[in-house]
Amino acid sequence: GGRMERGSRRRSEPEEDKGRMKRTIIKDWKTRLSYFLQNSSNPNKRKSKKAGKHRNYFRPSPEEAQLWSEAFDELLANKYGLAAFRAFLKSEFCEENIEFWLACEDFKRTKSPQKLTSKAKKIYNDFIEKEAPKEINIDFQTKNMIAQNIQGPTHTCFSAAQKRVYSLMENNSYPRFLESEFYQELCRKTPISRAAQGT
């Protein structure tokens, strides 16, 4: 068999338990993943209710999934990949990072000045201020700078914080995601029986 066994730890556990544990982990993941896929914001929702609805939820091909390991941006740019990464962060209890990053991406695309102001306040209340419900881990100076900036918000209000959170995810969570059982499973060629059912 050409399968590589990673790490020596796994061999010490009984095979049966290992398989059961793996299945449970992957099942939890899939539940979260389907939640994020269904609730991910899709700007074209209204236009293509019938046509595009299910297309986004297809499991990527192993080749497509392998692309995500080449660059963090590749992962974030793929709808399924982003949902999978969010599900992974949720399992690590640090999903506020990706939620903040997504909120900043949305903020930068906002055209109306009124909306810009209300979104800036919401991002500040949700992620930045002390004891915020999804407080992100950034330094005091950056927080202070944002507090001043949102008085007259511009599209770059959160840039420094967003960069910091991006590099935090890229250097910590992303490598762990690539090592995860769930990602490894996506990169494997699916068994013929399952593939045949899908046709």
Secondary structure, DSSP 8 states (H G I E B T S, - for coil): -------SHHHHS-HHHHHHHHHHHHHHHHHHHHHHHHHS--TTTTTTTTTSTTGGGS---HHHHHHTTT-HHHHHHSHHHHHHHHHHHHHTT-THHHHHHHHHHHHHT---HHHHHHHHHHHIIIIISTT-TT-----HHHHHHHHHHTTS--TTTTHHHHHHHHHHIIIIIHHHHHHSHHHHHHHS---HHHHHHT-
